Amino acid sequence: MTQATILVVGGESIIVQDFESGLESMGYDVPVVAASGEEALRQAGEVRPDLALIDINLTGEMDGIETAARLRELFGVPPVYLAAHGDQETFDRARITEPFGYIVRPFDARDLYITIEMALYRRRTESRFKQSERWLAALLHATADAVIAVSTAGLVLFMSPAAEELTGWRREAALGEDITAILEIVNEETRERAANPVTEVLRKGEALVPPGGFQLASRDGQEIPVDCRAVPIRDDRGALTAALVVLRETLQSEAPRLDNQGRKQAERVLVARQAGAAPSR
């Protein structure tokens, strides 16, 4: 396994040389020890550490907590805090930065090693998860089907490019909107608004494939025949966390889509041609 790189950030409150040599004896790479938050940010951009061990009582313009927040924001480096005491107020501030560990002195080498290894394991797990998210996002962006993800509150979380094109909604405008405003299904025969498939999935918790004969009323006034499938998304405990709807246009023709008035005119043209007469306008 590749040697983990650790950035140590500490001032006079940590015996830097002993601390650095102790980490190296555990098998970690400690390329630099930063004495201030500003130096830590500069060094992080160069060494790209896997983890930062930060003296929470760091002195200077940035304290340990602010330094940790900036390291995570700019470089995605998770912190492990080293604290001289464990007062609740400091802990509450530190918790906001989502640390991977919090050690209160005095601690021994074994405590430190276990904390670091747990933090590195968590980082590797999160990295794999984020990689999977990127693969999934790339897949959803590449598919020809329109895909929309919706929260349990019915708000749009994700919209693929194909869904943007089909619904007439740009992703930036759709995110956070109620799915009923984005996905309006109309009965092709009665012209009445049909039950929203995503709303039904969130209400019943079961997959739903609406029968044929429905059209999507897009934002720009088009009515587009579609096949639709909506499915629930559940966590490891089986709790409903979101819903996914997949739409596919059923038109076989490559001709441009028509709004309702244009479609009726096209139908009249087709009927007239079949009858051998000129269409009325």
N, C-alpha and C positions, 0 to 999 in steps of 0.2 A: 504494500500500500504506500502511496506517495506520502512523504513526510509533511505533516501539517505545519503551516506557517502561522505563527502567533505574533501579533503586535502587542507589546507591553507599553502601557501608558501610565506613568507614575512619576511623582516628584520625590520629595524628601521623605514622605511618609512610608515609602517602600524601600527596602534595602535592595537597590536595583541590581547590583552585580551578583549578589547571592541568588536573587530571584531569577535572573537571566540564566545563570549557570545551572540552577536547579531544573529549569524547564528543558534546557538542552540535554541534561543527563537523562530526562524522561523520553528523549527521542524527538523533541519538537525543534523546529527551525525558528530561531528568534533573531531575525536579521537586524532588528533595530529596537531600541528602547526610546520612546518619546517622552520628554520631560514636561510637555504641555499639550493642550488640546490642539493648538494651531500646528505644532510640529507633527502630531499624530495624523492630522488630515493630510499634510504634505507627504508624509512617509507612506500612508495607506495607498495613495495614488501610484506609488512606485512599486511597493512590494506586494500589493494585493493580498493581504492576509486572509486566512480562513476564519480567524477569530481574534478578538481584541480583549486582552485582560486590562481592565481599567481601574485605577484607584478612584473610588467614588468621591474622595475628598481632594481631588486634584485642584491645585491652586492655579490662578491665572485668570485671563479674561473668560475662559470657558472652564466650567467645572467638569467633573467626570461624567455627570449625567448628560449635560449638553454635548460634550464630546462624543459620547456614545450615540446620541440621536443623530448627529451629523455624519458619523461614520456609517451608520445604517442607511441614512438617506442618500448619501453620495456614492457609497461603494458597496452597499449591501452586506457590511461586515457586522455580525452579531456580537454583542458585548457579554462578557462575564465580569461582574463587579467584584472588587476587593474592598471590603469595608472594615474600618477600625472598630465600629460599633453598629448595632442593628436597630437604630431608632426607627419608629414607625413612619415618621414624616419623610425621612430620607428614602425609606423603602417604597413608600407610595409614589414619590416622584420618579424613582428608578423604574418602577413597574410599567410606567407608560411607554418606556423605550423597548419593552418586550425583551428583556435580557434572557440569555440562555443559562445564566447561573448567577448566584449571589452568595459570596463566601464572606463570613464574618471572622475576623481574627480573634483569637489565635487559631490557626489551622495547620495541619501537618501536610507533608508531601503527598500522602495517600489521598487525603481529602481533595487536594488541588487536582491530582491526576484524575480522580473519578469525575470531578466536576467538568474538567476539560474534555474528557472522553465522551461524556454524555452530551456536552454542547456540540462537539464535532459530529457525533452521530445524528443529532437533531438537524444540524446544518445539511448533512448529506441527504437525509430524508426529505427535507424541504426542497433541496435542489432537484432531487428526482421528481418530486411532485410538480414543481414549477416547469420542469422539462416536459412532463406529461401534459400539463396545461398548454404549453406552447405547441406541442404536436397536435393536440385536439383543436386548438384555435386554427392552426394551419389547415387541418383537415376540413373543418367547417367552412373556412373561407374558400377552399378549393372546390367543394361539392357544388353541383349544379342545382340541387334542391335548396329551397328557401328554409332556413332554420332560425327559429326564435326561441330563446330561453327566457323563462318567466319565473319570478319569485313567488313564494306562497301568498304574498299580498297582491299578486296579479300584475306586478310591475316588470317591465322589460329589462332583462339583464344583459342580453346578447342578441345581436342581429347579424346574420351573415350578409355578404354582398348580394347574393341572390335574393334574399328576403327584402333588402333595400329596393332592388329593382322591381320586385313583384308588388310590394305594398305601396311604393311611392314615397316611403319614409326614409330619410337619411338616418343612419345609425345614431349620430350625435343628438338628433332631435327625438328619437324614439326611446333612448335609454332613460329609464325612470318613469316612462309614461305607462298608463294603464293599458293592458293588452286589448281591452275592448275598444279602445280608440284606434289601435293599430290594425287589429284583425277583425274586420266586419264581414260576416258571412251572410249572404242573401240567398234565399230559396229561388232557384231559377224559374220555377213555375208561378209561385204565388207572389213573388217579389217582396216577400216579408223577410224581416231580419231573423236569422236562425240563431239558435243558442250557440254561444261562443264555445268551441271545443276545449280551449284551455281552461276556461272558467269551470266547465263540467269536470275536467280532470282534477282540478284543485279541490273541487267540492266532493267528488266521489273517491278520489285517490286511485282511479283505475284508468288504463289506457282506453282511448276512444278513437274510432275510425268512423267519422260521419258518413252516411250514405251519399251516393252520387247526386248530381243535380243541384249542386251549390256553386255559388260564385263568390269570389273575393271582391269586395268593393274597395278599390285602391284609393289612395289619398287624392289622386288627380282625376277622379270621377270615372275611371274605367271599371268594368265588371268582367272579371277574368275567371273562367271555369277552372277549378282546382281540385286536386285530390289532397286530402288532409289527414294527418295522423298526429295525435297528441298523446304523450306518455308522461307518467309521473317520474320524478327522480327522487330516490330515497337514499338516506345515509346508511351506515353499517347497522344501525339499530332498527332500520325499517321506517324511520320517521320521514315524512314527506318534506323535502327541502326545496323543490322547484318543479317546474314542468317544462317539457320540450315539445314544440310543435314543428312539424315538417310539412311543407307545402310544395306541391308540384303542379305546374300548369298543365292542363289536360288538352289544350289546343294542339293539334297536330301540325297545323299550318305554320309556316314561318312568316306569314303576313303580319303587318303591324297590328297591334291591339286597337280595338275600336271602343269608344265610349258607347253608352246605350243607344243614343240617337244614331250614331254611325253604324252600329250593328244592325239596327232595324232597316236602315237604308240599304245596307249590303244584302240583307235578306230579300228585300223587294226587288233588287237588281237580279238576284239569282232566280227568283220565282219568275220574273218577267222573261229572262233568257230561256228558261225551260219552256215557257209558254209561247215563245217566239214573238213576244210583243215588247214594245219599248216601256221601260219602267216609268212609273209616275213619280213626281217629286212633291 
